[in-house]
Amino acid sequence: MKAMMNAEHEIMVLRKTIEDLSHQIIQSKHQEEQALSEFSAMNNELVNLQRLLAKSNAELEAATEEALQANQARARFLAIMTHEIRTPMNGVIGMAEILLASDLTEEQKRSVMLIQESAELLLNMINNMLDLSKMEAGKMQLQEGIINMRLLLDHIIRLIEPKANENENTISAFIDYRVESDLIGDGGRIRQILLNLINNANKFTRNGKIEISIQLKENRANLQVLHIEVSDTGIGIAPDQQKNLFQPYAQADHPQQHNVEGTGLGLSICKSLVELMEGTIDLKSDTGKGSTFWFDIPLKKSPKVGAKPASVGAGDGLQEYSSAQNASSVSAIKATDQHILIVEDNPINSQVIQLQLKKMGMRNIHMAVNGQEALEVFQQQEYAMVLMDNRMPVMDGFQATRKIREMERMRVRHPVPIIALTANTSPEDRQRCLEVGMDDILTKPVNLESLTKILHKWLPAIGMTEMVLDMKVIQEIIELNDDGDPEVLRTLVEMYQTETPAKLDRLHQLSMEQNAQALAEAAHELKSGSLSIGVNHFSQLLAEIERKARTGDLNGVPAIIESLFPAYERARLELEQLVI
């Protein structure tokens, strides 16, 4: 009986165990089904996410490609518009420059100067937009050379003083004596930054002070870090407006300054240029308390011993000055019978350049409206120089240059200097000009100064060369300062440039009146003043006029007087190279 009860108990335990196991199996299957269901749902969600991600990636790639194409289209648009805008601007600036050199009343001169200033302002705005575009595309490159910060600062102050005087502002400058005379960097861009900051200071300051300070922040073995400040006593900038001031198109709100205009690009470009030089830029200001804009930049020390200071040019940066070169190899560009070919499809541009060349004494100027026409006239006439526009219908300047070089090789003709006329300032465009065989580049708008430099560089002189300046006299003037600073020379040059144009006009008038005695006296006076400052060739022409006038023989005098104007222009440019 007992055994039977034990057996039943064991069966019950076993049944219970089986039931529990069955329950666990069922529960496990339920959990497995639930897990599979959850896994399936997660897998479906993952698939959906992958599809969304793939779609997003595709959309992102499409958006990136669209943005890239938009940037490329904008770059192309800016390049084309720059060329198109510079074309009429070439006519405006060129004709204004020619008009200013003619007989005008004071009111007319003021009107023409306003036209010229407006055109130059527009050109500056275009250049700012191009600089911003280059920076955004990562194509801005620095052009390094030797910089003399003292000469650079002096040049900038002389440029900005007339505008400061208009606002009754005074400008003062300080440079740390520990800053080395010769440093290496992009002087043109440093000049651009400083001019932008000083112009801004002058805009928002009336009857106040503008101070420029260049301090040595760090002096290392191979470089110096300069701390440069531009301070003013103007209206200042509120703190809440300062944070975005270096962003493109950002401008502080100055309700009391309704007459101040600008693109809002200047400070953004300054920031980009400073950062390109591995420096930093910022400001300190408050409303009604003036402003101080500062930037720190590292400049390498010059490894050259006794390197001469560089003079800062208007466009590409630096140009090293050599007194020996100026003393021996500078020759006058005479009014010659050499032929010059202008290849330009825009009639305004071609007319302006033709007038500029005639003003400089060039008589035989031929015109062509496209590359094909240029080839036809080039076959019939030998030219001393070709001024070639790049963009033209029928055949552009690049194709025409290649054809001309082929013709020269086939006919064994001496290569003629071909100068590109272009509104594009990009390194790629410049390189393309040189690759097709062009010798140099004139950037539009073309002015008398840039054209004179090109002619001086490439046009061969006829017969005996004439020395523009007597460097012995120049050196004697410079040595009046014990430290060799050209301050005395600079003062004399400024006086000479102020007085000479009116004296030239008087000579021209006396020649027309056939007043021999007064003409001789006027020529003698101008000759004496020119010789005292070392102006050589110009003085020789005046001496010839004086000799003829004293003998009463005025035959040929009008032609000599016409040659005085380009001779003075060359002397003026050479003198400026010595004092900037």
RORO-645925 format. One record per residue: x, y, z of N, C-alpha, C in turn. Coordinates in steps of 0.1 Angstrom, whole numbers, plus 2048, in hexadecimal, padded with zeros to 3 digits. Layout:
N
XYZXYZXYZ ...
END
This chain:
580
8087F480080080080080980D800 81280C80981C81780A8238197FD 82780E7F782E80E7EA8268147DF 8198117E08108167D680E8257D7 80E82A7E380C8387E68198407E1 82483A7E38308407DF8318417D0 82C8377C982C8377BB8228427B5 8178437BC80D84D7B781385B7B9 81B85D7C582186A7C882B86D7BE 8338637BA83D8667B08378697A3 82C8627A0825865793820874793 81A87879E81588579F82089079E 82C88D7A58378967A483C897795 83D88A78F84188A781838891778 82B89077B8218977728228A6774 8248AA7818268B87848328BE77C 83D8B577D8498BA7768478BB767 83F8B176183D8B27538348BE750 82A8C17588228CC75682A8D9757 8338D976183B8E67628448E7756 84A8DC7518528DC74584A8E1739 83E8DB7388368DF72D8328EE72D 8308F373982C90173B83890A737 84490573C85090C73885390C729 8519007238538FF71584990970D 83D90971283391170B83692070D 83B92371A83F93171D84B935715 85492B71386092E70C85D9306FD 8549286F885092A6EA8499376E8 84193B6F283A9486F18449546F1 84E9526FB85995C6FB86195D6EE 8639516E986B9506DC8639576D1 8569546D184E95A6C684D9696C8 84D96D6D584C97C6D885A9826D3 86597B6D78729806D38749816C4 86E9766BD86F9766AF8679826A9 85B9846AF85398F6AA85A99C6AC 86099E6B88679AA6BB8739AC6B2 87A9A16AF8869A16A68819A5698 87699F6948719A268786E9B0685 8679B66908639C46908709CD690 87A9C96988869D169888D9D068B 88D9C46858939C267888D9CA66D 87F9CB66E8789D366487B9E2666 87C9E567387F9F367688E9F7671 8979ED6738A49EF66E8A59F065F 89D9E865889D9E964A8979F6645 88D9FB64D887A08649891A1364C 899A126578A3A1C65A8AEA1C650 8B2A1064B8BCA0F6418B7A15634 8AAA136318A5A196258A5A28626 8A0A2D6328A0A3B6358AEA41634 8B8A3A63A8C6A3E63A8CBA3F62C 8C8A356248CCA356168C6A4060E 8B9A436118B3A4E60B8B9A5B60F 8BBA5C61C8C2A696218CFA6B61B 8D7A6061A8E4A616148E4A65606 8DAA605FF8D8A645F18D4A725F0 8CBA765F98C7A845F98D2A8E5FD 8DBA896078E6A9160B8F0A92600 8F3A875F98FCA875ED8F7A915E2 8EAA905E08E4A995D68E4AA75DA 8E2AAA5E78E3AB75EC8F1ABC5EC 8FBAB35EF909AB75EE90DABB5E0 909AB25D790CAB45C9905AC15C4 8F9AC35C98F2AD05C58F9ADC5CA 8FDADB5D7904AE65DD912AE95D6 919ADE5D2925ADF5CB923AE65BD 918AE15B6915AE75A9911AF65AB 90AAF95B6906B075B9912B105BB 91CB0A5C3928B125C5930B145B8 930B0A5B0937B0B5A3930B1559A 923B1459A91BB1E59291DB2C597 91EB2E5A4920B3B5AA92EB405A6 938B375A7945B3B5A3946B3F595 93FB3858C93FB3B57E938B4857C 92DB4A583925B5658292DB62586 934B6159193DB6C596948B6F58C 94EB65586959B6757D953B6E570 948B6A56C942B7056093EB7F563 937B8056E932B8E57193DB97574 948B9257A953B9B57D959BA0570 95AB9756695FB9B559956BA5553 949BA255393FBAB54D93EBB9553 93FBB956193EBC556894BBCE566 956BC7566963BCE565964BD5557 95DBCF54D95EBD553F959BE353F 94DBE6543948BF4543950BFC54D 954BF655895CBFE562969C0255D 96FBFA55497BBFE54D979C0C546 96DC0D53F96AC19538968C25542 961C2254D95EC2D55696BC3255D 973C2956297FC2D56A989C33560 98BC2D554994C3254B991C40546 984C42542980C4F53D981C5A548 97DC5655497EC5F55F98DC64561 996C5A5609A4C5D5629A9C67557 9A5C6454B9A9C6D5409A2C7B541 996C7B54598FC88547996C90552 99AC8A55D9A1C915689AEC98563 9B4C925599C1C985549BECA354A 9B2CA65469AECB053D9ABCBD544 9A9CC853C9A5CD5541996CD5546 995CD5553987CD5559986CE0564 97ACE4566977CEE571978CE657E 979CED589979CE659696DCDE598 961CE3594955CDB596954CCF58D 95ACD058195ACC4578964CBA57E 96FCBE583979CB5589973CAE595 96BCB559D965CAE5A995BCA45A4 953CA759994AC9D594951C9158E 95BC93587963C87581969C7F58D 96EC86597974C7E5A296AC765A9 95DC7B5AA953C745B094FC675A8 94FC6959B94DC5D592958C53594 965C58595970C4F596970C475A4 96DC4F5AF96CC495BC960C3E5BC 955C415B694AC385B694EC2B5AF 954C2D5A3959C2159C963C185A3 96CC1F5AA976C185B296FC115BE 965C175C495DC105CF956C045CA 950C055BE94ABF95B8954BEE5B5 960BF25B096ABE85AD96FBE15BA 96FBE95C5973BE35D2969BD95D6 95CBDC5D4951BD35D8952BC65D0 955BC75C3957BBB5BB962BB35C0 96EBB95C3979BB25C8976BAB5D5 96EBB15DE96BBAB5EA963B9E5E8 959B9F5DF951B935DC959B885D6 963B8B5CD96CB815C8974B7B5D2 97AB835DB982B7E5E697AB745EF 96EB785F2965B705FB963B625F3 960B635E695DB575DF96AB4E5DF 976B545DD982B4C5DD984B455EA 981B4D5F5984B4760297AB3B605 96DB3D602964B33604967B265FC 96DB285F0971B1D5E897FB175EB 985B1E5F5993B195F999EB1C5EF 99CB265E69A5B285DC9AEB355DE 9ABB3C5E99B3B475EC9C2B435F0 9CCB495EA9DAB465ED9E1B525F0 9EAB515F99F3B5C5FE9FFB5E5F4 A03B6A5F2A0EB6D5E9A19B735F3 A22B6B5F7A2CB6F601A38B775FA A3DB80601A49B885FDA4EB90609 A58B97607A5EB9F612A56BAB615 A53BAE621A4BBB9626A53BC262F A53BCF62DA58BD8636A4BBDF63C A48BDB649A3CBE064FA3BBEF651 A47BF5652A47C04654A43C0B647 A49C0663CA45C0C62FA36C0962C A32BFD62FA24BF962CA1BC02634 A1EC05641A15C0D649A15C1B644 A21C20640A22C2E63BA19C3062F A1AC26626A13C26619A04C2661C 9FFC1E6259F1C1D6289ECC2A62E 9F3C316379EFC3D63D9EEC48632 9F7C486299F6C5361E9EAC50615 9E7C436149DBC4060B9CEC45612 9CEC4361F9C1C456269BFC5362B 9CAC5B62C9C9C696329BFC7262B 9BEC7261E9B4C7B6189A6C7861D 9A2C6B61E995C68622993C6B631 99EC6963999DC6D64799BC7C649 9A2C846419A0C92641992C9763E 98CC9063597EC93632975C9263E 978C88647970C86653976C8D65F 980C9665C987C9D66798DC94671 992C8966D999C7F6769A8C80675 9AFC7E6809BEC7D67F9C2C6F680 9CDC6C6799D2C5E6799E0C5E67F 9E2C556899F0C5368E9F3C4468E A00C4168EA04C3368DA11C31695 A12C2569AA1DC216A2A21C1369E A2FC1169DA34C0369AA3FC006A4 A3EBF56AAA48BF06B4A56BF06AD A60BF66B4A6EBF66AEA74BE86AC A6EBDE6B4A73BD16B3A6EBC96A7 A64BCE6A0A60BC8694A6ABC9689 A6EBBD683A79BBD67AA75BC466D A80BCA666A7EBD165AA78BC964F A7EBBD64EA7ABB3643A73BA7648 A66BA5646A5FB9A649A59B9463D A55B8763EA4FB80632A41B7D634 A39B8262AA2AB8062BA24B8661F A16B8661FA0FB8B613A0CB9A617 A15BA3612A13BB1615A06BB760F A03BB26039F7BB75FD9EABB4605 9E9BA860B9DEBA56139DEBAC621 9EABAD6279EBBB56339E6BC3631 9EABC96269E6BD66229D7BD7620 9D1BCD61A9C3BCC6189BBBCC625 9C0BC462F9BABC363C9BABD0643 9C6BD66439C8BE364A9BFBEE644 9BFBEF6379B7BF96309A8BF7633 9A4BEB633996BE8636992BEC645 99BBE964E998BED65C999BFC65E 9A3C026589A4C11659999C18652 995C13647989C1964097DC18648 97BC0D64F96FC0B658970C15663 97CC1666997EC2067497AC2E670 97FC3166497CC3F65F96DC4165C 966C37657958C38654950C3C660 953C3666C94BC38677951C41682 95BC4A67D961C54686960C6167F 95CC6B68795CC79682963C8268C 96DC8A687974C9368F97BC8C69B 981C81698987C796A3995C7469F 999C696A59A6C636A39A6C5569E 9AFC516969B1C436919C0C40694 9C2C3569B9D0C3169F9D2C2369A 9DEC226949E3C1468F9EFC11697 9EFC0569D9FAC006A59FFBF36A1 A0CBF169FA12BE469BA1CBE06A6 A18BD66AEA21BD26BAA26BC46B7 A32BC26BDA38BB56BCA32BAC6C8 A2BBA26C4A25B996CFA2EB8E6D2 A34B876C8A3DB7C6CBA49B7E6C1 A55B7A6C7A61B7A6BFA67B6D6BF A66B656B5A6CB576B4A78B576AB A7EB4B6AAA8AB4A6A2A88B4E694 A7DB4968EA7BB4A680A6FB5367C A67B58686A5CB61683A59B6A68E A51B7468BA4CB7E694A3DB7E693 A36B7E69FA28B7F69FA24B8E6A2 A1DB94699A1ABA269BA0BBA46A0 A0ABAD6A99FCBB16AE9F9BBF6A8 9EFBBF69F9ECBCC6989DEBD069C 9DDBDD6A09D0BE36A49CDBEF69C 9C0BF16999BABFD6939B0C0269D 9B2C0D6A39A9C136AD9A3C206A8 997C236AC990C2F6A9988C356B5 985C416B497CC486BE96EC4A6B9 96AC416B095DC426AA951C3E6B2 946C3A6AB93AC376B2939C2A6B9 943C216B6943C146BD939C0A6B8 93ABFE6BE931BF36BA92BBEC6C6 91EBEB6C7918BE46D391CBD66D4 91EBD16E1923BC36E291ABB86DC 90DBBA6DB904BB06D5906BB06C6 90CBBA6C090EBBA6B191CBB56AD 924BB36B7932BAF6B3934BA16AF 92CB986B492FB896B392EB856A4 925B8B69C924B8768E92AB91684 932B9A68A937BA5681941BA0676 948B95679951B8F66F94BB86666 93EB84666937B7C65D934B83650 933B7C645930B83638923B8B639 922B97634917BA0632912BA5640 919BA264B915BA765891ABB6659 911BBE65F914BCC66190EBD066E 915BD867690FBDD682905BE867F 8FBBE96888F0BF26858F4C0068B 8F6C0A6828F9C176868EFC21681 8E4C236888D9C2B6838DDC39680 8E8C3E6878ECC4C6858F5C4E67A 8F9C43673902C436688FBC3F65B 8F2C476568EAC4364A8F3C4463E 8FDC4C63E905C4F632910C44630 911C3B63991CC31638917C24631 91EC21626919C1561E924C0B61D 921BFF61992BBF4618924BE7615 92CBDD611926BD060E925BC761A 92CBCA62592DBC1631936BB562E 93FBB6624948BAB621956BAE627 959BBB62A967BBE62D96CBB7639 965BB764496ABB065096BBA164F 961B9C648962B8D64596EB8963D 972B9163397EB8F62B98AB91634 98AB9B63C995B9D645998B9164E 98DB8B65498EB7F65C993B74655 98EB71648993B666409A1B6863D 9A6B7463A9B4B766369BDB74642 9B9B7964D9C1B7765A9C2B6965D 9B7B6165C9B8B5365F9C0B4B655 9BFB506489C8B4A63E9D7B4C641 9DAB576489E8B5964C9EBB5365A 9E1B4A65F9E3B4366B9E3B4D677 9DAB576769D9B616819CBB61687 9C9B6B68F9BCB6D6969B8B7C695 9ABB7E6959A6B8C69499AB8E69D 999B996A398DB9C6AC98CBAB6AE 983BAF6B7981BBD6B997DBC06C8 97FBCC6CC97BBD16D9973BDE6D7 967BDF6DB95FBEB6D8953BEC6E2 94DBF86E2941BFA6E993BC066E4 92DC076E4926C126DE92BC206E4 92FC296DB933C366DF941C376E4 948C2C6E4956C2C6EA961C286E0 95DC286D3967C256C9969C166C8 972C126BF974C046BC983C016BA 987BF56BD995BF16BB994BE36B4 998BE26A7999BD66A09A8BD16A0 9AABC56A49B8BC06A59B9BB369E 9C5BB06999C8BA26949D7B9F697 9D9B926999E7B8D69B9EAB8468F 9F6B8668A9FBB7E67EA09B7B680 A0DB6E67DA1BB6A67DA22B6D66F A2DB74670A35B77663A43B71665 A47B6A65BA55B6465BA5FB6F65A A6BB6C660A76B7565FA7DB73651 A82B7D64BA89B7C63FA97B76641 A9AB6B639AA7B6563AAB2B6D633 AAEB7762BAB7B7E623ABEB8962C ACBB8A62AAD2B95631AD3BA1629 ACEBAC62EACFBB9627AC4BBA61C AB9BB261DAAFBB2613AA8BC0613 AA5BC5607A9FBD2606A90BD2609 A8ABDC60EA7CBDD611A74BDB604 A69BD5605A60BD45FAA56BDF5FA A52BE35EEA47BED5EDA3ABE65EA A2FBEA5F1A23BE35EFA1BBE95E3 A18BDF5DAA11BE35CEA02BE35D0 9FBBE85C59EDBE95C69E5BDC5C4 9ECBD25BE9E4BC65BB9E9BBA5C1 9F5BB45BD9F9BA75C0A02BA65CC A05BB15D3A0DBAF5DFA19BB85DF A25BB15DDA32BB85DFA3BBB85D3 A43BC35D3A4CBC55C8A59BCA5CE A64BC25CDA70BC65D3A77BD15CB A7CBDB5D2A82BE75CBA91BE65CB A97BE95BFAA5BE85BEAA9BF65B8 AB1BFD5BFAB6C0B5BAABFC095AE AC7BFF5AEAD0BFD5A3AC8BFB596 ABDBF4596AB5BF158BAAFBFE585 AAAC0658FAA4C1358AAAFC1D585 ABBC1C58AAC5C25586ACAC22577 ACAC16573AD1C13567AC8C0E55C ABDC0855FAB5C01554AA7C08551 AA4C12559A97C18557A98C2154A A90C1F541A90C27534A82C2D532 A82C3852BA76C3F528A6EC3851D A61C3851EA59C33513A56C3F50A A5CC3F4FFA5BC4B4F6A4EC4A4EE A4AC554E9A40C554DFA46C504D2 A43C444CEA4AC3D4C3A41C3A4B8 A47C354ADA3FC304A2A3CC214A3 A3EC1B4AEA3BC0D4B0A2CC0B4B0 A28BFF4ABA1ABFC4AAA15BF44B6 A0ABF74BBA04BF04C69F6BEB4C1 9F3BDE4C49E6BD94C09DDBD64CC 9D1BDC4CC9C8BD94D79BDBD04D1 9BCBC44D89B2BBA4D49A7BBA4DF 99CBC04DC991BC24E6984BC34DF 97ABBB4E496DBBB4DD964BC64E2 967BCC4EE95FBD64F4964BE44EF 95BBEB4E8960BF84E2964C024EC 95DC024F8960C0C50396EC09508 971BFC50B97FBF9510989BFC506 987BF84F9992BFB4EF994C0A4EE 989C124EE98BC204ED992C264F9 98FC22505996C275119A5C24510 9A9C1750D9B7C1350C9BEC1B501 9B7C1D4F69BDC254EB9C0C334F0 9B7C3A4F79B9C474FC9C4C48506 9C5C3D50F9CFC3D5199DDC3B512 9DEC335089EBC315009EFC3E4F9 9E5C454F39E8C524ED9EDC5C4F7 9E7C5C5029EBC6650D9FAC63511 9FEC57510A0CC53514A15C54508 A11C5A4FDA19C5D4F2A1AC524E7 A12C484E7A12C3D4DDA09C424D2 A0EC414C5A06C474BAA00C3C4B1 A06C314AFA01C274A59FAC1C4AD 9EEC1D4AE9E6C134B69DBC0D4AC 9DBC004AB9D2BF94A39C8BF14AB 9BCBEF4A69B1BE94AD9ADBDC4A6 9A9BD24AE9A2BC64A9997BC24B3 98CBBD4AE980BBA4B797FBAC4BB 988BA34B6988B954BA995B8F4B6 997B824BA9A4B7C4B79A6B794A9 99CB764A199DB734939A2B8048C 99CB8B48F9A0B984899AEB9C48D 9B2B984999C0B9B49E9CAB93495 9C7B874929D0B7F48A9D2B8547C 9C7B8A4779C7B8F4699D0B9C468 9CFBA54729D7BB14729E5BAE476 9E7BA347F9F4BA04839FDB9A478 9F6B9446E9FEB8F462A03B9A45A 9FCBA645AA00BB1451A09BBB458 A0BBBB465A12BC546CA1ABBF478 A26BC447AA2DBC0486A2ABCA491 A28BC449DA24BCC4A9A2EBCB4B4 A2FBD64BBA38BD64C7A32BD04D3 A24BD04D3A1DBCB4DEA0EBC84DA A09BBD4E09FABBA4DE9F4BBA4EB 9E9BC24ED9E0BC14F99D4BB94F6 9D3BAD4FC9CABA34F79BFBA0502 9B2BA34FE9A7B9F5079A6B90507 9A2B8A5129A1B7B513994B7650D 989B7D51097BB7950D976B81501 975B7A4F5970B814E9968B774E1 95FB7C4D8958B734CF961B6F4C4 95CB664BC963B604B0970B594B4 97AB604BA986B594BF98BB614CB 98CB5A4D6990B614E399FB634E3 9A3B6A4EE9B1B6E4EF9BBB624F0 9B7B584F79BFB4C4F99C2B454EB 9B8B434E39BAB3D4D69C3B464CD 9C0B534CD9C7B5D4C59D6B5D4C9 9D9B5C4D69E7B5C4DA9EEB504D5 9E8B454D69EEB384D19F1B3A4C2 9E8B3F4BB9EAB404AC9F5B4A4A9 9F6B554B1A00B5F4AEA0EB594B1 A0FB514BCA1CB4A4BFA20B404B4 A16B394AFA18B304A4A1EB38497 A17B43494A1BB4B489A2AB5048B A2DB54497A3BB5949AA45B4E497 A42B4249CA4BB3749AA4DB3348B A42B33484A42B2F476A4AB3A46D A48B46471A4EB51469A5BB5646F A5FB5047AA6BB54481A6BB63485 A60B6748AA5EB7548EA61B7649D A66B824A1A6AB844AFA5DB844B7 A5CB7D4C2A50B7C4CAA4BB8A4CF A3FB8D4CDA3AB9A4D1A34B994DF A36BA24E8A30BA24F5A20BA24F4 A1AB984F9A0BB974F9A06B99508 9FFBA350A9FABA65189EBBA3519 9E8B9A5229DAB975249D2BA252A 9C6BA55259BDBAE52B9B1BA6531 9B1BA553E9A7B9C5449A1BA2551 995B9F55398EBA356098FB9856A 994B8C566995B815709A3B81577 9A2B805849AFB8258C9B3B74592 9ACB6A58F9AFB5D5959BDB58591 9C4B505999D1B4A5959D0B41589 9C4B3A5889C2B3157D9C2B39570 9BBB445709BAB4C5649C7B52560 9CFB5656A9DCB5C5679E5B51561 9E4B455679EDB3A5629E9B36554 9DCB365519D8B335439DEB3D539 9DEB4A53D9E3B555359F2B52531 9F9B4E53BA08B4B539A0AB3F531 A01B35533A03B2852CA01B2951D 9F8B325199F5B3350B9FFB3C504 A08B4250BA12B4A505A12B59508 A08B5E510A08B6C514A13B6F51D A18B7C51DA24B7F524A21B86532 A15B8D532A12B9453FA03B9653F 9FEB9C54A9F0B9E54C9EDBAC550 9E3BB254A9DDBBF54E9CFBBC553 9CCBBF5609BFBBC5669B6BC8563 9AABC555E9A0BD055D99ABD456A 996BE056C998BEB5639A6BF0562 9AABF45569B8BF85539B9C07556 9C3C0B55E9C5C195609D3C1D55A 9D6C2A55A9E2C2F5549EEC2A55B 9EEC285689F9C2356F9FDC1556C 9F3C0C56C9F6BFE5689FABFD55A 9F4C055519F8C04543A06C09541 A0AC14548A17C19547A21C0F54B A1FC08556A28BFE55BA2ABF3551 A1FBEE54BA20BE4541A29BE8535 A26BF4530A2EBFA525A3CBFB529 A3FC00534A4CC02539A54BF553A A4CBEA53DA52BDD53FA55BD6532 A4CBD7528A4DBCF51CA50BD650F A4EBE350FA50BEA502A5EBEE500 A65BE94F6A73BED4F3A74BFB4F0 A7EC024F6A81C104F3A87C114E5 A85C1D4DFA8BC204D2A98C284D3 AA3C244CDAAFC2C4CEAB5C2C4DB ABAC384DFAC1C394ECAB7C394F7 ABAC32502AB1C3250DAB3C3E516 AA9C4351CAA9C4F524AA7C4B533 AB0C5053BAAEC4D54AAA4C5654F A99C50555A8EC5855AA92C60567 A9AC59570A9EC6057CAADC6057D AB3C6A583AC1C6B586AC2C66595 AC7C59596AC7C535A3AD1C595AC ADBC605A7AE5C665AFADFC725B7 AD6C7A5B0ACFC855B7AC6C7F5C1 ABFC745BDAB5C6E5C7ABCC695D3 AC8C635D2ACFC5D5DDAD4C695E6 AD8C745E0ADCC7F5E8AD0C855F1 AC5C855EBAB9C895F3AB6C805FE AB6C735FBAB3C69606ABDC6A611 ACAC6C60EAD4C6D618AD3C79621 ACAC8261EAC7C8D627AC2C88635 ABCC7D635AB7C76641AC2C6C645 AC7C6D651AD2C65656ACFC56655 AC2C53658ABEC45658ABAC3F64B ABCC47640AB9C42633AAAC42630 AA2C47638A93C48636A90C5262B A88C4F621A86C58616A7BC63619 A7BC68626A71C7262AA72C7F622 A7EC84621A80C9161AA7CC8F60B A81C84605A7DC815F7A6EC805F6 A68C795FFA59C775FEA52C855FE A57C8E607A51C9B607A52CA35FA A5FCA25F5A61CA95E8A59CA35DD A58C965DDA50C8F5D2A41C935D3 A3CC945DFA2EC985E1A2CCA75DB A35CB05DFA34CBD5DAA35CBE5CB A3FCB65C5A41CB65B7A34CB15AF A2ECA65B5A22CA15AEA16CAA5AF A16CB25BAA0BCBC5BCA0CCC75B2 A19CCC5AFA1BCD85A8A1CCD6599 A22CCA595A26CC8587A1ACC857D A0FCC157FA04CC15759FFCCF571 9FECD857A9FACE6577A04CED56E A11CEA572A1CCF056AA1CCEB55C A19CDE55AA19CD854DA0DCDE545 A02CE054B9F7CE65449FACF5540 A02CFC548A05D0A544A0FD0A539 A18D00538A22CFF52DA1ACFD520 A10CF4521A08CF1515A00CFD510 9FBD0551A9F4D115169FDD1C510 A09D1D516A12D27511A17D24503 A18D17500A1CD124F3A11D154E9 A05D134ED9FAD174E49F9D264E1 9FDD2E4EB9FCD3C4E9A09D424E2 A13D394E0A1FD3D4D9A27D474E1 A26D474EEA2CD504F7A3AD4B4FB A44D4E4F2A51D474F4A58D4B501 A58D58505A5FD5C511A59D5551D A4CD5651FA46D5052AA48D4152A A48D3B51EA4AD2C51DA58D28522 A62D3051EA6FD2D522A71D2E531 A6BD38537A6BD3A546A64D2E54D A59D2B548A51D2054EA58D1354D A5ED10541A66D0453FA72D03548 A79D0F54AA85D0F552A81D0D561 A76D13565A72D10573A6FD02576 A67CFB56DA64CED56FA70CE456E A79CE8564A85CE0563A8ECE056F A8FCEC575A98CEE581A92CE558D A85CE658FA7FCDE599A80CCF597 A7FCCB58AA80CBD587A8ECB8589 A98CC0585AA6CBB587AAACBA595 AA4CC359EAA7CC35ACAA2CB65B3 A98CAF5ADA93CA35B3A97C975AB AA0C995A1AA6C8D59AA9EC8858E A94C90589A8CC8D57DA94C90571 A9AC8656AAA4C88560A9EC8B552 A98C8154CA93C8253EA89C8D53C A80C8E546A76C99545A7CCA6545 A87CA854DA8FCB554DA95CB7540 A9ACAD539AA1CAF52CA97CB4522 A8BCAF522A81CB4519A7ECC351C A7DCC6529A7ACD452DA86CDD528 A92CD8529A9ECE0525A9DCE3516 A98CD950EA97CDB500A8CCE64FD A81CE5504A77CEF502A7CCFD506 A83CFE511A89D0B515A92D1150B A9BD08505AA5D0C4FBA9ED124EF A94D0A4EAA8DD0F4DEA85D1C4E1 A7FD1D4ECA77D294EFA80D354F1 A8CD344F6A95D3F4F8A9AD444EA A9BD3B4E1A9FD3F4D3A94D444CB A87D424D0A7CD474C8A77D3C4BE A7DD314BEA7AD264B4A70D1C4BB A63D1E4B9A59D154C0A55D094B7 A5CD084ACA59CFD4A3A5DCEF4AA A53CE74ABA55CDA4B1A53CD94C0 A51CE54C6A4ECE64D4A41CDF4D9 A36CE14D1A2ACD94D5A2CCCA4D7 A34CC44CDA36CB64CEA3ECB24DA A48CBB4DEA50CB84EAA47CB94F6 A3ECC34F6A35CC5502A2CCB9503 A27CB34F8A1FCA74F9A26C9C4FF A33C9B4FCA3BC90502A3FC92511 A3DC9E516A3FCA1524A35C9952D A29C98529A1FC91531A22C83534 A25C7A52AA29C6D52DA36C6C535 A40C75531A4DC76539A4BC79547 A42C8254AA3FC85558A38C7955F A2FC73558A28C6755EA32C5C562 A3CC5A559A46C4F55CA4EC54568 A52C60568A5AC65574A52C64581 A46C68580A3DC6758CA3CC59592 A3AC4F589A3AC4158DA47C3C593 A52C4058DA5FC3C592A61C425A0 A5EC4F5A2A60C555AFA57C4F5B9 A4BC4B5B6A42C455C0A48C375C4 A4FC305BBA55C235BFA5FC255C9 A66C315CAA70C345D3A6CC375E1 A5FC3C5E2A5BC425EFA50C3A5F6 A4AC305EFA3FC285F5A45C1E5FE 
END
